[in-house]
Amino acid sequence: MSSQDELADALIQQRGREAELELEVRGLRRTIEVLKNKNASLSNPPEEHTQKIEILEAAVKDLQRELRRQESEHDDIIERTLNTLRRGSSGSVGGKDISGEGADRK
């Protein structure tokens, strides 16, 4: 397996982990919504519960922002890698370009 194949596999695995994390974050957001609704349904919700829910909500938002930042960063890496691979495969080999034509023919 070439280093390019290994890199591609690593990027695919990373994208899979990011998708799993995104699902986890969505689950956390739904859980927080349930907690907020249950807390709001109490006649006199404890301030401590409200504060903890707000802290959890802020932490999940931070986590989601970080996940999106990393996904964007990985998208840039994938794009650069693909561009490098394309440039590498569009050169000439043995005096012939990839299409089989002579390198000096136009």
C-alpha distances in whole Angstrom, upper triangle without the diagonal:
4,7,8,6,7,10,11,10,13,15,15,16,18,20,21,22,24,26,27,28,30,31,33,35,36,37,39,41,42,43,45,47,48,49,51,53,54,55,57,58,60,64,63,60,59,58,56,54,54,52,50,49,49,47,44,44,43,41,39,39,38,35,34,35,32,30,31,30,27,26,27,25,22,23,24,20,19,21,20,17,17,20,18,15,18,20,17,17,21,21,22,21,23,26,25,24,22,25,25,29,30,29,33,34,35
4,5,5,6,9,10,11,12,14,15,17,18,20,21,23,24,26,27,29,30,32,33,35,37,38,39,41,43,44,45,47,49,50,51,53,54,55,57,59,61,64,64,60,59,58,56,54,54,52,50,49,48,46,44,44,43,40,39,39,37,34,34,34,31,29,30,29,26,25,26,24,21,21,22,18,17,19,18,14,15,17,15,12,15,17,14,14,18,18,20,18,21,24,23,22,20,23,24,27,27,26,30,31,32
4,5,5,6,9,10,10,12,14,15,16,18,20,21,22,24,26,27,28,30,31,33,35,36,37,39,41,42,43,45,47,48,49,51,52,53,55,57,59,62,61,57,57,55,53,51,51,50,47,46,46,44,41,41,40,37,36,36,34,32,31,31,28,26,27,26,23,22,23,21,18,19,19,15,14,17,15,12,13,16,13,11,15,16,13,15,18,19,21,20,23,25,25,23,21,25,26,28,29,27,31,32,33
4,5,5,6,9,10,11,12,14,15,16,18,20,21,23,25,26,27,29,30,31,33,35,36,37,39,41,42,44,45,46,48,50,51,52,54,56,57,61,60,57,56,55,53,51,50,49,46,45,45,43,41,40,39,37,35,35,33,31,30,30,27,25,25,24,21,20,21,19,16,16,16,13,12,14,12,9,10,12,10,8,12,13,11,12,15,16,19,19,22,24,23,21,19,22,24,26,27,25,29,30,30
4,5,5,6,9,10,11,12,14,15,17,18,20,21,23,24,26,27,29,30,32,33,35,36,38,39,41,42,44,45,47,48,50,51,53,54,56,60,59,56,55,54,52,50,50,48,46,45,44,42,40,40,39,36,34,35,33,30,30,30,28,25,25,25,22,20,22,20,17,17,18,15,13,15,15,11,11,15,13,10,14,16,14,14,17,19,21,20,23,26,25,23,20,23,24,27,29,27,31,32,32
4,5,5,6,9,10,10,12,14,15,16,18,20,21,23,24,26,27,29,30,32,33,35,36,38,39,41,42,43,45,47,48,49,51,53,54,58,57,54,53,52,50,48,48,46,43,42,42,40,38,38,37,34,32,33,31,28,28,28,26,23,24,24,20,19,21,19,16,17,18,14,13,16,16,12,13,16,15,13,16,18,16,17,21,22,24,23,26,29,28,26,23,26,28,31,32,30,34,35,35
4,5,5,6,9,10,10,12,14,15,16,18,20,21,22,25,26,27,29,30,31,33,35,36,37,39,41,42,43,45,47,47,49,51,53,56,55,52,51,50,48,46,45,44,42,40,40,38,36,35,35,32,30,30,29,26,25,25,23,21,21,20,17,16,17,15,12,14,14,11,9,13,12,9,11,14,12,11,15,16,15,16,19,21,23,23,27,29,28,25,23,26,28,31,32,30,33,34,34
4,5,5,6,9,10,11,12,14,15,17,19,20,21,23,25,26,27,29,30,32,33,35,36,38,40,41,42,44,45,46,48,50,52,55,55,51,51,50,48,46,45,44,41,40,40,38,35,35,34,32,30,30,29,26,25,25,23,20,20,20,17,15,17,15,12,12,14,11,8,11,12,9,9,13,12,10,13,16,15,15,18,21,23,23,27,29,27,25,22,25,27,29,31,29,33,34,33
4,5,5,6,9,10,11,12,14,15,17,18,20,21,23,24,26,27,29,30,32,33,35,37,38,39,41,43,44,45,47,48,50,54,53,50,49,48,46,44,44,43,40,39,39,37,34,34,34,31,29,29,28,25,24,25,23,20,21,21,18,16,18,17,13,14,16,13,11,15,15,12,13,16,16,14,17,20,18,19,22,24,26,26,29,32,30,28,25,27,30,32,34,33,36,37,37
4,5,5,6,9,10,11,12,14,15,16,18,20,21,22,24,26,27,29,31,32,33,35,36,37,39,41,42,43,45,47,48,52,51,47,47,46,44,42,41,40,37,36,36,34,32,32,31,28,26,27,25,22,22,23,20,17,19,18,15,14,16,15,11,13,15,12,11,14,15,12,14,17,16,15,18,21,20,20,24,25,28,28,31,34,32,30,27,30,32,35,36,34,38,39,39
4,5,5,6,9,10,10,12,14,15,16,19,20,21,23,25,26,27,29,30,31,33,35,36,37,39,41,42,43,45,47,50,50,46,46,45,43,41,40,39,36,35,35,33,30,30,29,27,25,25,24,21,20,20,18,15,16,16,12,11,13,12,8,9,11,9,7,11,12,10,11,15,15,14,17,19,19,20,22,25,28,28,32,33,32,29,26,29,31,34,35,34,37,38,37
4,5,5,6,9,10,11,13,14,15,17,19,20,21,23,25,26,27,29,30,32,34,35,36,38,40,41,42,44,46,49,49,46,45,44,43,40,40,39,36,35,35,33,30,30,30,27,25,25,24,21,20,21,19,16,16,17,14,12,14,14,10,11,14,12,9,13,15,12,13,16,17,16,18,21,20,21,23,26,29,29,33,34,33,30,27,29,32,34,36,35,38,39,38
4,5,5,6,9,10,11,12,14,16,17,19,20,21,23,25,26,27,29,31,32,33,35,37,38,39,41,42,44,48,47,44,43,43,40,38,38,37,34,33,33,31,28,28,28,26,23,24,23,20,19,21,18,15,17,17,14,13,16,15,12,13,16,14,12,16,17,15,16,20,20,19,21,24,23,24,27,29,32,32,35,37,36,33,30,33,35,38,39,38,41,42,41
4,5,5,6,9,10,11,12,14,15,16,18,20,21,23,25,26,27,29,30,31,33,35,36,37,39,41,42,46,45,42,41,40,38,36,36,34,32,30,30,28,26,26,25,23,20,21,20,17,16,17,15,12,13,14,10,9,12,12,8,11,13,12,11,14,16,14,16,19,19,19,21,24,24,25,27,29,32,33,36,38,37,34,31,34,36,39,40,39,42,43,42
4,5,5,6,9,10,10,13,14,15,17,19,20,21,23,24,26,27,29,30,31,33,35,36,37,39,41,45,44,41,41,40,38,35,35,34,32,30,30,28,26,25,25,22,20,20,19,16,15,16,14,11,12,13,10,8,11,11,8,9,12,12,10,13,16,14,15,18,19,19,21,23,24,24,27,29,32,33,37,38,37,34,31,33,36,38,40,38,41,42,41
4,5,5,6,9,10,11,13,14,16,17,19,20,22,23,25,26,28,29,31,32,33,35,36,38,40,43,43,40,40,39,37,35,34,34,31,29,30,28,25,25,25,23,20,21,20,17,16,18,16,13,14,16,13,11,14,15,12,13,16,15,14,17,19,18,18,22,23,22,24,26,27,27,29,32,35,35,39,41,39,36,33,35,38,40,42,41,44,44,43
4,5,5,6,9,10,11,12,14,15,17,18,20,21,23,25,26,27,29,30,32,33,35,36,38,41,41,37,37,36,34,32,32,31,28,27,27,25,22,22,22,20,17,18,18,14,14,16,14,11,13,14,11,10,14,14,12,14,17,16,15,18,20,19,20,23,24,24,26,28,28,29,32,34,37,38,41,43,41,38,36,38,40,43,45,43,46,47,46
4,5,5,6,9,10,10,12,14,15,16,19,20,21,23,25,26,27,29,30,31,33,35,37,40,39,36,36,35,33,30,30,29,27,25,25,23,21,20,20,18,15,16,15,12,11,12,11,7,9,11,9,7,11,12,10,11,15,14,14,17,19,18,19,22,23,23,25,28,28,29,31,34,37,38,42,43,41,38,36,38,41,43,45,43,46,46,45
4,5,5,6,9,10,11,13,14,15,17,19,20,21,23,25,26,27,29,30,32,33,35,39,39,35,36,35,33,31,30,30,27,25,25,24,21,20,21,19,16,16,17,14,12,14,13,10,11,13,12,9,13,15,12,13,17,17,16,18,21,20,21,24,25,25,26,29,30,30,32,35,38,39,43,44,42,39,36,38,41,43,45,44,47,47,46
4,5,5,6,9,10,11,13,14,16,17,19,20,21,23,25,26,27,29,30,32,34,37,37,34,34,33,31,29,29,28,25,23,24,23,20,19,20,18,15,16,17,13,12,15,14,11,13,16,14,12,16,17,15,16,20,20,19,22,24,23,24,27,28,28,29,32,32,33,35,38,41,42,45,47,45,42,39,41,44,46,48,47,50,50,49
4,5,5,6,9,10,10,12,14,15,16,18,20,21,22,24,26,27,28,30,32,35,35,31,31,30,28,26,26,25,22,21,21,20,16,16,17,14,11,13,13,10,9,12,11,8,11,13,11,11,14,16,14,16,19,19,19,22,24,23,24,27,29,28,30,33,33,34,36,39,42,43,47,48,46,43,41,43,45,48,50,48,51,51,50
4,5,5,6,9,10,11,12,14,15,17,19,20,21,23,25,26,27,29,31,34,34,30,31,30,28,26,25,25,22,20,20,19,16,15,16,14,11,12,13,10,8,11,11,8,9,12,12,10,13,15,15,15,19,19,19,21,24,24,24,27,29,29,30,33,34,34,36,39,42,43,47,48,46,43,41,42,45,47,50,48,51,51,49
4,5,5,6,9,10,11,12,14,15,17,19,20,21,23,24,26,27,29,33,33,30,30,30,28,25,25,25,22,20,21,20,17,16,17,16,12,14,15,12,11,14,14,11,13,16,15,14,17,19,18,19,22,23,22,24,27,27,27,30,31,31,33,35,36,36,39,41,45,45,49,51,48,45,42,44,47,49,52,50,53,53,52
4,5,5,6,9,10,11,12,14,15,16,18,20,21,22,24,26,28,31,31,27,27,27,25,22,22,22,19,17,18,18,14,14,15,13,10,12,14,11,10,14,14,11,14,16,16,15,18,20,19,20,24,24,24,26,29,28,29,32,33,33,35,37,38,39,41,44,47,48,51,53,51,48,45,47,50,52,54,52,55,56,54
4,5,5,6,9,10,10,12,14,15,16,18,20,21,22,24,26,29,29,26,26,25,23,21,20,20,17,15,16,15,12,11,12,10,7,9,10,8,7,11,11,9,11,14,14,14,17,19,19,20,23,23,23,26,28,28,29,32,33,33,35,37,38,39,41,44,47,48,52,53,51,48,45,47,50,52,54,53,56,56,54
4,5,5,6,9,10,11,13,14,15,17,19,20,21,23,25,28,28,25,26,25,24,21,20,21,19,16,16,17,13,12,14,13,9,10,13,11,9,13,14,12,13,16,17,16,18,21,20,21,24,25,25,27,29,30,30,33,35,35,36,39,40,40,42,45,48,49,53,54,52,49,46,48,51,53,55,53,56,56,55
4,5,5,6,9,10,11,12,14,15,17,18,20,21,23,27,27,24,24,24,23,20,19,20,17,15,16,16,13,12,15,14,10,12,15,13,12,15,17,15,16,19,19,19,22,24,23,24,27,28,28,30,32,32,33,36,37,37,39,41,42,43,45,48,51,52,55,57,55,51,49,50,53,55,58,56,59,59,58
4,5,5,6,9,10,10,12,14,15,16,18,20,21,25,25,21,21,21,19,16,16,17,14,11,13,13,9,9,11,10,7,10,12,10,10,14,15,14,16,19,19,19,22,24,23,25,27,28,28,31,33,33,34,37,38,38,40,42,43,44,46,49,52,53,57,58,56,53,50,52,55,57,59,58,60,61,59
4,5,5,6,9,10,10,12,14,15,16,18,20,24,24,20,21,20,19,16,15,16,14,11,12,12,9,7,10,10,7,9,12,11,10,13,15,14,15,18,19,19,21,24,24,25,27,29,29,31,33,34,34,37,38,39,40,43,44,44,46,49,52,54,57,59,57,53,51,52,55,57,59,58,60,61,59
4,5,5,6,9,10,11,12,14,15,17,19,22,23,20,21,21,20,17,16,17,16,12,14,15,12,10,14,14,11,12,16,15,13,17,19,17,18,22,22,22,24,27,27,27,30,31,31,33,36,36,36,39,41,41,42,45,46,46,48,51,54,56,59,60,58,55,52,54,57,59,61,60,62,62,61
4,5,5,6,9,10,11,12,14,15,17,21,21,17,18,19,18,14,14,15,13,10,13,13,10,10,13,13,11,13,16,15,15,18,20,19,20,23,24,24,26,28,28,29,32,33,33,35,38,38,39,41,43,43,44,47,48,48,50,53,57,58,61,63,61,57,55,56,59,61,64,62,65,65,63
4,5,5,6,9,10,10,12,14,16,19,19,15,16,16,15,12,11,12,10,7,9,10,7,7,10,11,9,11,14,14,14,17,19,18,20,22,23,24,26,28,28,29,32,33,34,35,38,38,39,41,43,44,45,47,49,49,51,54,57,59,62,63,62,58,56,57,60,62,64,63,65,66,64
4,5,5,6,9,10,10,12,15,18,18,15,17,17,17,13,12,14,13,9,11,13,11,9,13,14,12,13,16,16,16,18,21,20,21,24,25,25,27,29,30,30,33,35,35,36,39,40,40,42,44,45,46,48,50,50,52,55,58,60,63,64,62,59,56,58,61,63,65,63,66,66,64
4,5,5,6,8,10,11,13,16,17,14,16,17,17,13,12,15,14,10,13,15,12,12,15,16,14,16,19,19,18,22,24,23,24,27,28,28,30,32,33,33,36,37,37,39,42,42,43,45,47,47,48,51,52,53,54,57,61,62,66,67,65,61,59,60,63,65,68,66,69,69,67
4,5,5,6,8,10,11,15,15,11,12,13,13,9,9,12,10,7,10,12,10,10,14,15,14,16,19,19,19,22,23,23,25,27,28,29,31,33,33,34,37,38,38,40,43,43,44,46,48,49,50,52,53,54,56,59,62,63,67,68,66,63,60,62,65,67,69,68,70,70,69
4,6,5,6,9,10,13,13,10,12,12,13,9,8,11,10,7,9,12,11,10,13,15,14,15,18,19,19,21,23,24,25,27,29,29,31,33,34,34,37,39,39,40,43,44,44,47,49,49,50,53,54,55,56,59,63,64,68,69,67,64,61,62,66,68,70,68,70,70,69
4,5,5,6,9,12,13,11,13,14,15,12,11,14,14,11,13,16,14,13,17,18,17,18,21,22,21,24,26,26,27,30,31,31,33,35,36,36,39,41,41,42,45,46,46,48,51,51,52,55,56,56,58,61,64,66,70,71,68,65,62,64,67,69,71,69,72,72,70
4,5,5,7,10,11,9,12,13,14,10,11,14,13,11,14,16,15,15,18,20,19,20,23,24,24,26,28,28,29,32,33,33,35,38,38,39,42,43,43,45,47,48,49,51,53,53,54,57,58,59,60,63,67,68,72,73,71,67,65,66,69,71,74,72,75,74,73
4,5,6,9,9,6,8,10,11,7,7,11,11,9,11,14,14,14,17,19,18,20,22,23,23,26,28,28,29,32,33,34,36,38,38,39,42,43,44,45,48,49,49,51,53,54,55,58,59,60,61,64,68,69,73,74,72,68,66,67,71,72,75,73,75,75,74
4,5,8,8,7,10,11,13,10,9,12,13,11,13,16,16,15,18,20,20,21,24,25,25,27,29,29,30,33,34,35,36,39,39,40,42,44,45,46,48,49,50,52,54,55,56,58,60,60,62,65,68,70,74,74,72,69,66,68,71,73,75,73,76,76,74
4,6,9,8,11,13,15,13,12,16,16,14,16,19,19,18,21,23,23,24,27,27,27,30,32,32,33,36,37,37,39,41,42,43,45,47,47,48,51,52,52,55,57,57,58,61,62,63,64,67,71,72,76,77,75,71,68,70,73,75,77,76,78,78,76
4,5,5,9,11,13,11,11,15,16,14,16,19,19,19,22,24,24,25,28,29,29,31,33,34,35,37,39,39,41,43,44,45,47,49,49,51,53,54,55,57,59,59,60,63,64,65,67,69,73,74,78,79,77,74,71,72,76,78,80,78,81,81,79
4,6,10,12,15,13,13,17,18,17,19,22,22,22,25,27,27,28,30,32,32,34,36,37,38,40,42,42,44,46,47,48,50,52,52,54,56,57,58,60,62,62,64,66,67,68,70,72,76,77,81,82,80,77,74,75,79,81,83,81,84,84,81
4,6,9,12,11,11,14,16,15,17,20,20,21,23,25,26,27,29,30,31,33,35,36,37,39,41,41,43,45,46,47,49,51,52,53,55,56,57,59,61,62,63,65,67,68,69,72,76,77,81,82,80,76,74,75,79,81,83,81,83,83,81
4,6,9,7,7,11,12,12,13,16,17,17,19,21,22,23,25,27,27,29,31,32,33,35,37,38,40,41,43,44,46,47,48,50,52,53,54,56,58,58,60,62,63,64,66,69,72,73,77,78,76,73,71,72,75,77,79,77,80,80,78
4,5,5,7,9,10,11,13,15,16,17,19,20,22,23,25,26,27,29,31,32,33,35,37,38,39,41,42,44,46,47,48,50,52,53,54,56,57,58,60,62,63,64,66,68,72,73,77,78,76,73,71,73,76,78,79,77,80,80,78
4,5,5,6,9,10,11,12,14,15,17,18,20,21,23,24,26,27,29,30,32,33,35,36,38,39,41,42,44,45,46,48,50,51,52,54,55,57,58,60,61,63,64,67,70,72,75,76,75,72,69,71,74,76,78,76,78,79,77
4,5,5,6,9,10,11,12,14,15,17,18,20,21,23,24,26,27,29,30,32,33,35,36,37,39,40,42,43,45,47,48,49,51,53,54,55,57,59,60,61,63,65,69,70,73,75,73,70,68,70,73,75,76,74,77,77,76
4,5,5,6,9,10,11,12,14,15,16,18,20,21,22,24,26,27,29,30,31,33,35,36,37,39,41,42,43,45,47,47,49,51,52,53,55,57,58,59,61,63,67,68,72,73,71,68,66,68,71,73,74,72,75,75,74
4,6,5,6,9,10,10,12,14,15,17,18,20,21,23,24,26,27,29,30,31,33,35,36,37,39,41,42,43,45,46,48,49,51,52,54,55,57,58,60,62,66,67,71,72,70,67,65,66,70,71,73,71,74,74,72
4,5,5,6,9,10,11,12,14,15,17,18,20,21,23,24,26,27,29,30,32,33,35,36,38,39,40,42,44,45,46,48,49,51,52,54,55,57,58,61,64,66,69,70,69,66,64,65,69,70,72,70,72,73,71
4,5,5,6,9,10,11,12,14,15,16,18,20,21,22,24,26,27,28,30,31,33,34,36,37,38,40,42,43,44,46,48,49,51,52,53,55,57,59,63,64,67,69,67,64,62,64,67,69,70,68,71,71,70
4,5,5,6,9,10,11,12,14,15,16,18,20,21,22,24,26,27,29,30,31,33,35,36,37,39,41,42,43,45,46,47,49,51,52,53,55,57,61,62,66,67,65,62,60,62,65,67,68,66,69,69,68
4,5,5,6,9,10,11,12,14,15,17,18,20,21,23,24,26,27,29,30,31,33,35,36,37,39,40,42,44,45,46,48,50,51,52,54,56,60,61,65,66,64,61,59,61,64,66,67,65,68,68,66
4,5,5,6,9,10,11,12,14,15,17,18,20,21,23,24,26,27,29,30,32,33,34,36,38,39,40,42,43,45,46,48,49,51,53,55,58,60,63,64,63,60,58,60,63,64,66,64,66,67,65
4,5,5,6,9,10,10,12,14,15,16,18,20,21,22,24,26,27,28,30,31,32,34,36,37,38,40,42,43,44,46,47,49,51,53,56,58,61,62,61,58,55,57,61,62,64,62,65,65,64
4,5,5,6,9,10,11,12,14,15,17,18,20,21,23,24,26,27,29,30,31,33,35,36,37,39,41,42,43,45,46,47,49,52,55,57,60,61,60,56,54,56,59,61,63,60,63,63,62
4,5,5,6,9,10,11,12,14,15,17,18,20,21,23,24,26,27,29,30,32,33,35,36,38,39,40,42,44,45,46,48,50,54,55,59,60,59,55,53,55,58,60,62,59,62,62,60
4,5,5,6,9,10,11,12,14,15,16,18,20,21,22,24,26,27,28,30,32,33,34,36,37,39,40,42,43,45,46,49,52,53,57,58,57,54,52,54,57,58,60,58,60,61,59
4,5,5,6,9,10,10,12,14,15,16,18,20,21,22,24,25,26,28,30,31,32,34,36,37,38,40,41,43,45,47,50,52,55,57,55,52,49,51,54,56,58,56,59,59,57
4,5,5,6,9,10,11,12,14,15,17,18,20,21,23,24,25,27,29,30,31,33,35,36,37,39,40,42,43,46,49,51,55,55,54,51,48,50,53,55,57,55,57,57,56
4,5,5,6,9,10,11,12,14,15,16,18,20,21,23,24,26,27,28,30,32,33,34,36,38,39,41,42,44,48,49,53,54,53,49,47,50,53,54,56,53,56,56,55
4,5,5,6,9,10,11,12,14,15,16,18,20,21,22,24,26,27,28,30,31,32,34,36,37,38,40,43,46,47,51,52,51,48,45,48,51,52,54,52,54,55,53
4,5,5,6,9,10,10,12,14,15,16,18,20,21,22,24,25,27,28,30,31,32,34,36,37,39,41,45,46,50,51,49,46,44,46,49,50,52,50,53,53,51
4,5,5,6,9,10,11,12,14,15,17,18,20,21,23,24,26,27,29,30,31,33,35,36,38,40,44,45,49,50,48,45,43,45,48,49,51,49,51,52,50
4,5,5,6,9,10,10,12,14,15,16,18,20,21,22,24,26,27,28,30,32,33,34,36,38,42,43,47,48,47,43,41,44,47,48,50,47,50,51,49
4,5,5,6,9,10,10,12,14,15,16,18,20,21,22,24,25,26,28,30,31,32,34,37,40,41,45,46,45,42,39,41,44,46,48,46,48,49,47
4,5,5,6,9,10,10,12,14,15,16,18,20,21,22,24,25,27,28,30,31,33,35,39,40,44,45,43,40,38,40,43,45,46,44,47,47,45
4,5,5,6,9,10,11,12,14,15,17,18,20,21,23,24,26,27,29,30,32,34,38,39,43,44,42,39,37,39,43,44,45,43,45,46,44
4,5,5,6,8,10,10,12,14,15,16,18,20,21,22,24,26,27,28,30,32,36,37,41,42,41,37,35,38,41,42,44,41,44,45,43
4,5,5,6,9,10,10,12,14,15,16,18,20,21,22,24,25,27,28,31,34,36,39,40,39,36,33,35,38,40,42,40,42,43,41
4,5,5,6,9,10,11,12,14,15,17,18,20,21,23,24,26,27,29,33,35,39,39,38,34,32,34,38,39,40,38,41,41,39
4,5,5,6,9,10,11,12,14,15,17,18,20,21,23,25,26,28,32,33,37,38,36,33,32,34,37,38,39,37,39,40,39
4,5,5,6,8,10,10,12,14,15,16,18,20,21,22,24,26,30,31,35,36,35,31,29,32,35,36,38,35,38,39,38
4,5,5,6,9,10,10,12,14,15,16,18,20,21,22,25,29,30,34,35,33,30,28,30,33,34,36,34,36,37,35
4,5,5,6,8,10,11,12,14,15,16,18,20,21,23,27,29,33,33,32,28,27,29,32,33,35,32,34,35,34
4,5,5,6,9,10,10,12,14,15,16,18,20,22,25,27,31,31,30,27,26,28,31,32,33,31,34,35,34
4,6,5,6,9,10,10,12,14,15,16,18,21,24,25,29,30,29,25,23,26,29,30,32,30,32,33,32
4,5,5,6,9,10,10,12,14,15,16,19,23,25,28,29,27,24,22,24,27,29,30,28,30,31,29
4,5,5,6,9,10,11,12,14,15,17,21,23,26,27,26,23,21,24,27,28,29,26,29,30,28
4,5,5,6,9,10,10,12,14,16,20,21,25,26,24,21,20,22,25,27,28,25,28,29,28
4,5,5,6,9,10,11,12,15,18,20,24,24,23,19,17,20,23,24,26,24,27,27,26
4,5,5,6,8,10,11,13,17,19,22,23,21,18,16,19,22,23,24,22,24,25,24
4,5,5,6,9,10,11,15,17,20,21,20,17,16,19,21,22,23,21,23,25,24
4,5,5,6,9,11,14,15,19,20,18,15,14,17,19,21,22,20,23,24,23
4,5,5,6,9,12,14,18,19,17,13,12,14,17,18,20,18,21,21,20
4,5,5,7,11,13,17,17,15,12,11,14,17,18,18,16,18,19,19
4,6,6,9,11,14,15,14,12,11,14,16,17,18,15,19,20,20
4,6,8,9,13,14,12,9,8,11,13,15,16,14,18,18,18
4,7,9,13,13,11,7,6,9,11,12,14,12,15,15,15
4,7,10,10,9,6,7,10,11,12,12,9,12,14,14
4,7,6,5,4,6,9,9,9,9,7,10,12,13
4,6,5,6,7,10,9,10,10,9,12,14,16
4,5,8,10,12,10,11,9,9,12,14,17
4,7,10,11,9,9,6,5,8,10,13
4,7,8,6,5,4,5,8,9,12
4,5,6,6,6,5,9,10,11
4,5,7,9,9,13,13,13
4,6,9,10,13,11,12
4,7,9,11,11,12
4,6,8,7,9
4,5,5,8
4,6,8
4,7
4
